[in-house]
Amino acid sequence: MRKGRPESLLGQVGRLARGRRPRKGYAGGREKPNAVGILAFEVSVLMSKAAQLWRALEDGRLACLRNVSLRHEGVRRLVSHQDDVLVSLVLTEITDALAFLVGAVSRLSRRCTDPLLQGFDAAYADLVKNGADPFCFEYAGRKMERKVKKMERFVLVGVCLHRELQTMSELKQNLRLTVANPDACRRLHPGAVAELKNKVLWQKQQVKLLRDDSLWVRTFDYVTRLLCRSLFSIVGRIRLAFGGQPEAEESSTSGLPVSLRSPVATADQVFAGQCFPVPGRGSSLPPPGSIKILTSTLEPRLGLPNAPPATVGAAALAPHFARVILAIQKHAASPCLIDPYDRDELYSMLTSSMKTSLRVSLKPKAKSPTPLDPGMAAERRAAMDRTLEWLAPLAKNTVKWHQERNFEKESLVPSYNVYLVQTLYFANQRKTEEAIVELLVGLDFLWRYGREVNERAVAVCSRRRKKSSFKIAGKQDDRLPLDCS
């Protein structure tokens, strides 16, 4: 029997507009007793996060993480030069994102009618502790790809529905205000009110079509089953990509708190040998003792992961340091344009320890004027460029990380493209402050050098102007006796 082609979004909208019988799983414009309803937007966020998490575990993304992100000079200088520590931090962030999804799906499962879905908590706990999947929730690789595309399509329809609902609300409000104000109605042309009513009716039809094609009319059993099986597949992908071992060396992660000491394999084992499916092992589960890296997902933490005491994240200064670094980068492009207000504003952004270090570094230079040395200025410029080359990306990633997780932007379609290990969150605070102070010292030198160059140029121009004025005055004096005679 030949299978039919998959129906596109426009085809589904057209079918609903023609009034044909909907496919299985559609409510046909009528909400089922346990339909998701207004919670469709919250479920869309969960599906978007699940799809993003699965995309982050793809082979290409993991290879880029290993060969580019974790090899970055700034990460090696400020975070750690040990591969297993960096991989442990990445894995911690992934499992925290998974824990958030597990908690949300657990709450959704309580509203299901299927007893199998109601026991999601026990099934997931059994998977984490014993590696067992007796109900075969995990999707196969290709099937999971199809489910991810379906979830992304639901998210897209949800975004369109949210936008159309806002438009319909605005149209209804305009219609109410117009009808409630007789004077305004008289000033309008005769068919204005009827036109507004037609717009509202047309917008209602658009909303109805999108609602019938979105998660709004799906049941809790449908969305919970899709999310539940996706989470089981993500757990299998994490196990396949990162592997695991019963215990890890305590010395390799001695600089991390207990919550971040996850027993992970070395970077070569994690990425070179286990991020790609191995023939004969893709469908088999590892022994129970090798999945202890996932036990943290049973106890989701609120907020960010715990950072070691000596890091920028522990002092809650990561966004602030990022703004300081980006401000220095902007001023370094044109030091001669720095005015006193910019200098005072940049100085007020520094911490007390950085102010002390900066005063100690600039005190000898303030007593002895800086000589005009173009060679030294070029060296300072090159040193600042080298430092900003590896420090500025961490600052930009910090700003990007917080923007991606902004509540307003995350409300519908969250996108996670940066890990915390690529930001200043896990950076060593002392090393970061030293790098910032070094940049400020170089910026001060370039500013003084530029000011001295400008003063020299102004002095030369003024002397030339005086000489030219003296010559003109001398010629006029020479002509005076001739004119008098």
C-alpha positions, 0 to 999 in steps of 0.5 A, spaced: 500 500 500 502 506 497 503 511 503 501 518 502 505 524 502 505 528 508 500 534 509 503 541 509 501 547 514 498 550 508 494 544 506 492 543 513 489 550 513 486 549 507 483 543 508 480 546 515 477 552 511 473 547 506 470 543 512 473 536 510 474 531 516 480 532 520 485 527 521 486 523 527 488 527 533 485 533 531 479 536 535 476 539 529 474 545 532 471 542 538 476 542 544 476 535 548 474 534 555 482 534 557 484 539 551 490 543 553 487 549 551 490 556 553 496 552 556 498 550 549 503 556 549 506 553 555 507 546 552 510 550 546 515 553 550 517 546 553 517 543 546 522 548 543 526 547 549 526 539 548 528 540 540 533 545 542 536 540 547 536 535 542 539 539 537 545 541 541 546 533 542 547 532 535 554 530 532 556 536 528 554 541 535 558 536 539 564 536 534 564 544 534 564 544 542 570 540 542 574 542 537 572 550 537 569 552 544 572 548 549 579 549 545 578 557 545 584 561 549 579 565 553 576 558 556 583 555 557 586 561 560 580 563 565 576 557 566 580 551 566 585 547 561 583 540 563 578 537 558 574 533 563 573 539 568 570 543 562 566 537 559 563 536 566 561 543 566 557 542 559 554 536 562 552 539 568 548 545 564 545 540 559 542 535 565 540 542 569 536 543 562 533 536 562 531 537 569 527 543 568 523 539 562 522 533 567 519 537 572 514 540 567 512 533 564 511 530 571 506 536 572 503 535 566 502 527 567 498 528 573 492 531 568 493 525 563 488 519 563 493 514 561 495 510 567 502 509 563 503 516 562 501 518 570 507 513 572 512 518 568 515 519 575 517 512 576 519 510 569 524 516 569 527 514 576 527 507 573 531 509 567 536 514 571 537 509 576 537 502 573 538 504 565 531 500 564 526 502 559 520 497 560 515 501 556 520 502 550 519 510 551 525 511 547 524 513 540 529 511 534 534 516 531 530 517 525 523 517 528 526 522 534 528 527 528 521 526 525 518 528 532 523 534 533 520 537 526 513 536 529 515 539 535 518 545 532 512 545 527 507 546 533 512 551 536 511 555 529 504 555 529 503 557 537 507 563 535 503 565 529 497 563 534 499 568 539 501 573 534 494 573 531 490 573 538 494 579 539 491 582 533 484 580 534 484 583 541 487 590 538 481 589 533 476 588 538 478 594 542 478 598 536 471 596 534 469 597 542 472 604 542 469 606 535 462 604 537 462 607 544 463 613 541 458 616 537 461 622 535 467 618 532 462 614 528 459 620 525 466 623 523 467 616 519 465 614 513 458 610 513 461 603 512 467 604 517 464 600 522 462 595 518 469 594 515 471 593 522 466 588 524 468 584 517 476 585 520 474 582 526 470 576 523 476 575 518 481 575 524 476 570 528 476 565 522 484 566 522 485 564 529 480 558 529 484 555 523 491 556 527 488 554 533 485 547 530 492 546 527 496 548 534 497 544 541 490 548 543 486 542 541 490 537 543 489 532 549 494 532 555 495 525 553 498 527 546 503 532 548 505 528 555 506 522 551 510 526 545 514 530 551 515 523 555 518 519 549 522 525 547 526 526 554 527 518 554 530 519 547 534 525 550 537 521 556 539 516 551 543 521 547 546 524 553 548 517 555 551 515 548 554 522 547 558 523 554 558 516 556 560 515 563 564 511 568 562 509 576 567 513 579 571 519 577 578 521 580 577 526 585 583 530 583 581 532 576 575 536 579 578 538 586 577 545 584 569 544 583 564 544 588 560 537 590 554 539 585 559 539 579 563 533 580 560 529 575 563 522 574 565 523 566 570 520 562 576 524 559 575 529 553 578 524 548 573 518 550 567 523 551 568 526 544 572 521 540 569 515 541 562 516 544 559 522 541 557 517 535 553 511 535 558 505 535 555 499 531 552 494 535 552 498 541 547 503 539 541 500 542 544 497 548 544 500 555 550 501 559 550 497 565 547 501 571 553 503 574 555 507 568 549 512 568 550 516 575 552 522 571 544 523 570 542 522 577 542 530 578 536 530 574 532 527 579 533 533 583 532 540 579 536 546 581 533 553 581 537 558 577 544 557 575 549 551 577 553 552 583 560 556 581 566 555 585 568 560 590 573 563 586 569 564 580 566 570 577 559 567 577 560 566 585 561 573 586 555 575 581 559 579 577 559 576 570 554 580 566 558 586 570 565 584 568 562 583 561 559 590 560 566 593 563 570 589 557 566 591 552 566 598 554 574 597 554 573 594 547 569 600 544 574 605 547 580 602 545 578 603 538 579 610 538 582 612 545 583 619 543 576 620 543 575 618 550 572 624 554 572 625 562 565 623 563 567 616 559 573 616 563 569 617 570 564 612 568 568 606 566 572 607 573 566 607 577 564 600 574 570 597 577 570 593 583 574 596 589 580 591 588 580 593 581 581 600 583 586 599 588 590 595 582 589 600 577 592 605 582 598 601 584 599 600 576 598 608 574 602 611 580 609 611 577 606 613 570 603 619 573 609 621 577 614 621 571 611 623 564 610 618 558 615 619 553 613 620 546 615 613 543 611 610 537 614 604 538 612 603 545 605 605 543 605 600 537 607 594 542 601 597 547 596 596 542 598 589 539 598 587 547 591 590 548 589 587 541 591 580 543 588 580 550 581 582 547 582 577 542 580 572 547 577 576 552 572 579 548 568 573 546 567 571 553 564 577 554 560 577 548 557 570 550 556 572 557 551 578 554 548 573 549 547 567 554 543 572 558 539 575 552 537 568 550 534 566 557 531 573 558 524 572 560 520 576 555 524 573 549 524 566 552 516 566 553 515 563 546 521 560 542 527 560 547 534 558 543 540 556 547 546 557 542 551 558 548 554 554 554 556 557 561 563 554 560 563 559 554 562 565 558 565 569 564 561 565 569 566 560 571 572 564 569 577 565 575 575 572 578 583 574 580 585 572 573 579 576 570 580 582 574 588 582 572 586 582 565 581 587 565 586 592 569 592 590 564 587 593 559 585 599 563 593 600 563 594 600 556 588 604 554 591 609 559 597 609 555 594 610 549 590 615 551 596 619 554 600 618 548 594 620 543 593 626 547 601 628 547 600 627 539 595 632 539 598 637 543 604 637 539 600 637 533 597 643 536 603 647 538 606 646 531 600 649 528 600 655 532 608 656 531 607 656 524 601 660 524 605 665 528 611 665 523 606 666 518 603 672 521 610 675 523 612 675 516 606 678 513 606 684 518 614 685 516 612 685 509 607 691 511 612 694 515 617 694 509 611 697 505 610 703 510 615 708 508 614 707 501 607 709 502 608 715 506 613 718 501 
